[in-house]
Amino acid sequence: MKLVVINGSPRKQGRTGMVSRFISNAYGVEFIDLSALILPLFNGGETQAKLMSVRVLREAVEEADGIILASPEYHSGMSGALKNALDFLSCQHFQHKPVALIAVAGGGKGGINALNNMRVVARGLYANVIPKQVVLDPICFTENGELTAEAGKLVDDVLMELKLYVHAHQSIKQLNS
């Protein structure tokens, strides 16, 4: 089972990157870091598809059995970096694939709007967004930037449900082939 986590934060030291790295390290998940992967602003032009950064993103998502999208909440939505990355992808990369959502909130306003925004866009890509989702507030992180035990349990629960949906998707694919 191949899983990919996409850190949707453009910040090098942000909490979204912290949780994405935690998922990558703790669960052996491939890590796509939008604070390091330089993508141009999507314009729909054919020449952009030839860029190495775009090919890396597309290949990782296409080969994945399941995807975790992680984003900070910016002005009641997902980050522009994540939306831009998703614009480079299509239903070819996401169709029926299980996707888990994680939002990292900052100022006590929640994070549910970022989750809803990610869910709508993922549906537009024909992804199968799983029901369980997580918002991580600043209190979910220690002073050292690590997840608290309680936050770790929330992330673990989401990953377990994602794996369940991946197994179900793989079983259905085998029945249909």
Contacts in CASP RR format, 6 or more apart in sequence:
PFRMAT RR
TARGET T0000
AUTHOR 0000-0000-0000
METHOD contacts of the structure
MODEL  1
MKLVVINGSPRKQGRTGMVSRFISNAYGVEFIDLSALILPLFNGGETQAK
LMSVRVLREAVEEADGIILASPEYHSGMSGALKNALDFLSCQHFQHKPVA
LIAVAGGGKGGINALNNMRVVARGLYANVIPKQVVLDPICFTENGELTAE
AGKLVDDVLMELKLYVHAHQSIKQLNS
1 65 0 8 1.000
1 66 0 8 1.000
1 163 0 8 1.000
1 166 0 8 1.000
1 167 0 8 1.000
1 170 0 8 1.000
2 30 0 8 1.000
2 63 0 8 1.000
2 64 0 8 1.000
2 65 0 8 1.000
2 66 0 8 1.000
3 27 0 8 1.000
3 28 0 8 1.000
3 29 0 8 1.000
3 30 0 8 1.000
3 64 0 8 1.000
3 65 0 8 1.000
3 66 0 8 1.000
3 67 0 8 1.000
3 68 0 8 1.000
3 159 0 8 1.000
3 162 0 8 1.000
3 163 0 8 1.000
3 166 0 8 1.000
4 29 0 8 1.000
4 30 0 8 1.000
4 31 0 8 1.000
4 32 0 8 1.000
4 60 0 8 1.000
4 61 0 8 1.000
4 64 0 8 1.000
4 66 0 8 1.000
4 67 0 8 1.000
4 68 0 8 1.000
5 20 0 8 1.000
5 23 0 8 1.000
5 24 0 8 1.000
5 29 0 8 1.000
5 30 0 8 1.000
5 31 0 8 1.000
5 32 0 8 1.000
5 67 0 8 1.000
5 68 0 8 1.000
5 70 0 8 1.000
6 20 0 8 1.000
6 32 0 8 1.000
6 34 0 8 1.000
6 61 0 8 1.000
6 67 0 8 1.000
6 68 0 8 1.000
6 69 0 8 1.000
6 70 0 8 1.000
6 82 0 8 1.000
6 85 0 8 1.000
7 16 0 8 1.000
7 17 0 8 1.000
7 20 0 8 1.000
7 21 0 8 1.000
7 31 0 8 1.000
7 32 0 8 1.000
7 33 0 8 1.000
7 34 0 8 1.000
7 35 0 8 1.000
7 70 0 8 1.000
8 16 0 8 1.000
8 17 0 8 1.000
8 20 0 8 1.000
8 34 0 8 1.000
8 35 0 8 1.000
8 69 0 8 1.000
8 70 0 8 1.000
8 71 0 8 1.000
8 72 0 8 1.000
8 78 0 8 1.000
8 79 0 8 1.000
8 81 0 8 1.000
8 82 0 8 1.000
8 85 0 8 1.000
9 15 0 8 1.000
9 16 0 8 1.000
9 17 0 8 1.000
9 20 0 8 1.000
9 34 0 8 1.000
9 35 0 8 1.000
9 70 0 8 1.000
9 71 0 8 1.000
9 72 0 8 1.000
9 79 0 8 1.000
9 81 0 8 1.000
9 82 0 8 1.000
9 104 0 8 1.000
10 34 0 8 1.000
10 35 0 8 1.000
10 79 0 8 1.000
10 80 0 8 1.000
10 81 0 8 1.000
11 17 0 8 1.000
11 35 0 8 1.000
11 72 0 8 1.000
12 35 0 8 1.000
12 36 0 8 1.000
14 35 0 8 1.000
14 72 0 8 1.000
14 104 0 8 1.000
15 72 0 8 1.000
15 104 0 8 1.000
15 106 0 8 1.000
15 136 0 8 1.000
15 138 0 8 1.000
15 141 0 8 1.000
15 145 0 8 1.000
16 70 0 8 1.000
16 71 0 8 1.000
16 72 0 8 1.000
16 79 0 8 1.000
16 102 0 8 1.000
16 104 0 8 1.000
17 33 0 8 1.000
17 35 0 8 1.000
17 70 0 8 1.000
18 141 0 8 1.000
18 145 0 8 1.000
18 146 0 8 1.000
18 147 0 8 1.000
19 70 0 8 1.000
19 102 0 8 1.000
19 104 0 8 1.000
19 136 0 8 1.000
19 147 0 8 1.000
19 151 0 8 1.000
19 155 0 8 1.000
20 31 0 8 1.000
20 33 0 8 1.000
20 68 0 8 1.000
20 70 0 8 1.000
21 31 0 8 1.000
22 146 0 8 1.000
22 147 0 8 1.000
22 152 0 8 1.000
22 155 0 8 1.000
23 29 0 8 1.000
23 31 0 8 1.000
23 68 0 8 1.000
23 70 0 8 1.000
23 155 0 8 1.000
23 159 0 8 1.000
24 30 0 8 1.000
24 31 0 8 1.000
27 159 0 8 1.000
29 68 0 8 1.000
30 60 0 8 1.000
30 64 0 8 1.000
32 56 0 8 1.000
32 57 0 8 1.000
32 60 0 8 1.000
32 61 0 8 1.000
32 85 0 8 1.000
34 79 0 8 1.000
34 81 0 8 1.000
34 82 0 8 1.000
34 85 0 8 1.000
35 81 0 8 1.000
37 53 0 8 1.000
37 56 0 8 1.000
37 57 0 8 1.000
37 85 0 8 1.000
38 53 0 8 1.000
39 51 0 8 1.000
39 53 0 8 1.000
39 54 0 8 1.000
39 57 0 8 1.000
39 81 0 8 1.000
39 84 0 8 1.000
39 85 0 8 1.000
39 88 0 8 1.000
40 48 0 8 1.000
40 51 0 8 1.000
41 84 0 8 1.000
42 48 0 8 1.000
42 84 0 8 1.000
42 87 0 8 1.000
42 88 0 8 1.000
48 54 0 8 1.000
48 88 0 8 1.000
49 55 0 8 1.000
49 58 0 8 1.000
54 88 0 8 1.000
57 85 0 8 1.000
57 88 0 8 1.000
57 89 0 8 1.000
58 88 0 8 1.000
58 89 0 8 1.000
58 93 0 8 1.000
61 67 0 8 1.000
61 89 0 8 1.000
61 93 0 8 1.000
61 94 0 8 1.000
62 92 0 8 1.000
62 93 0 8 1.000
64 97 0 8 1.000
65 97 0 8 1.000
65 98 0 8 1.000
65 166 0 8 1.000
65 169 0 8 1.000
65 170 0 8 1.000
66 97 0 8 1.000
66 98 0 8 1.000
66 99 0 8 1.000
66 100 0 8 1.000
66 162 0 8 1.000
66 165 0 8 1.000
66 166 0 8 1.000
67 94 0 8 1.000
67 97 0 8 1.000
67 98 0 8 1.000
67 99 0 8 1.000
67 100 0 8 1.000
67 127 0 8 1.000
68 99 0 8 1.000
68 100 0 8 1.000
68 101 0 8 1.000
68 102 0 8 1.000
68 158 0 8 1.000
68 159 0 8 1.000
68 162 0 8 1.000
69 78 0 8 1.000
69 82 0 8 1.000
69 99 0 8 1.000
69 100 0 8 1.000
69 101 0 8 1.000
69 102 0 8 1.000
69 118 0 8 1.000
69 122 0 8 1.000
70 101 0 8 1.000
70 102 0 8 1.000
70 103 0 8 1.000
70 104 0 8 1.000
71 77 0 8 1.000
71 78 0 8 1.000
71 79 0 8 1.000
71 82 0 8 1.000
71 102 0 8 1.000
71 103 0 8 1.000
71 104 0 8 1.000
71 114 0 8 1.000
71 118 0 8 1.000
72 79 0 8 1.000
72 103 0 8 1.000
72 104 0 8 1.000
72 105 0 8 1.000
72 106 0 8 1.000
72 114 0 8 1.000
73 103 0 8 1.000
73 104 0 8 1.000
73 105 0 8 1.000
73 106 0 8 1.000
73 109 0 8 1.000
73 110 0 8 1.000
73 111 0 8 1.000
73 113 0 8 1.000
73 114 0 8 1.000
74 80 0 8 1.000
74 114 0 8 1.000
76 109 0 8 1.000
76 113 0 8 1.000
76 114 0 8 1.000
76 117 0 8 1.000
77 113 0 8 1.000
77 114 0 8 1.000
77 116 0 8 1.000
77 117 0 8 1.000
78 103 0 8 1.000
78 114 0 8 1.000
78 117 0 8 1.000
78 118 0 8 1.000
78 121 0 8 1.000
82 118 0 8 1.000
83 121 0 8 1.000
86 121 0 8 1.000
86 122 0 8 1.000
86 125 0 8 1.000
89 125 0 8 1.000
90 125 0 8 1.000
91 124 0 8 1.000
91 125 0 8 1.000
91 126 0 8 1.000
93 125 0 8 1.000
94 122 0 8 1.000
94 125 0 8 1.000
94 126 0 8 1.000
94 127 0 8 1.000
95 125 0 8 1.000
95 126 0 8 1.000
95 127 0 8 1.000
96 126 0 8 1.000
96 127 0 8 1.000
96 128 0 8 1.000
96 169 0 8 1.000
97 127 0 8 1.000
97 128 0 8 1.000
97 169 0 8 1.000
98 127 0 8 1.000
98 128 0 8 1.000
98 129 0 8 1.000
98 130 0 8 1.000
98 162 0 8 1.000
98 165 0 8 1.000
98 166 0 8 1.000
98 168 0 8 1.000
98 169 0 8 1.000
99 122 0 8 1.000
99 127 0 8 1.000
99 128 0 8 1.000
99 129 0 8 1.000
99 130 0 8 1.000
99 162 0 8 1.000
100 129 0 8 1.000
100 130 0 8 1.000
100 132 0 8 1.000
100 133 0 8 1.000
100 158 0 8 1.000
100 159 0 8 1.000
100 161 0 8 1.000
100 162 0 8 1.000
101 115 0 8 1.000
101 118 0 8 1.000
101 119 0 8 1.000
101 122 0 8 1.000
101 129 0 8 1.000
101 130 0 8 1.000
101 133 0 8 1.000
101 134 0 8 1.000
102 133 0 8 1.000
102 134 0 8 1.000
102 135 0 8 1.000
102 136 0 8 1.000
102 155 0 8 1.000
102 158 0 8 1.000
103 110 0 8 1.000
103 111 0 8 1.000
103 112 0 8 1.000
103 114 0 8 1.000
103 115 0 8 1.000
103 118 0 8 1.000
103 133 0 8 1.000
103 134 0 8 1.000
103 135 0 8 1.000
103 136 0 8 1.000
104 111 0 8 1.000
104 135 0 8 1.000
104 136 0 8 1.000
105 111 0 8 1.000
105 114 0 8 1.000
105 135 0 8 1.000
105 136 0 8 1.000
105 137 0 8 1.000
105 138 0 8 1.000
106 137 0 8 1.000
106 138 0 8 1.000
107 138 0 8 1.000
108 137 0 8 1.000
108 138 0 8 1.000
110 135 0 8 1.000
110 137 0 8 1.000
111 135 0 8 1.000
112 135 0 8 1.000
115 133 0 8 1.000
115 135 0 8 1.000
118 129 0 8 1.000
119 129 0 8 1.000
119 133 0 8 1.000
122 129 0 8 1.000
123 129 0 8 1.000
128 165 0 8 1.000
128 169 0 8 1.000
130 158 0 8 1.000
130 161 0 8 1.000
130 162 0 8 1.000
130 165 0 8 1.000
131 161 0 8 1.000
132 157 0 8 1.000
132 158 0 8 1.000
132 161 0 8 1.000
133 158 0 8 1.000
134 154 0 8 1.000
134 155 0 8 1.000
134 157 0 8 1.000
134 158 0 8 1.000
136 147 0 8 1.000
136 151 0 8 1.000
136 154 0 8 1.000
136 155 0 8 1.000
139 148 0 8 1.000
140 147 0 8 1.000
140 148 0 8 1.000
140 150 0 8 1.000
140 151 0 8 1.000
140 154 0 8 1.000
141 147 0 8 1.000
141 148 0 8 1.000
141 151 0 8 1.000
142 148 0 8 1.000
147 155 0 8 1.000
END
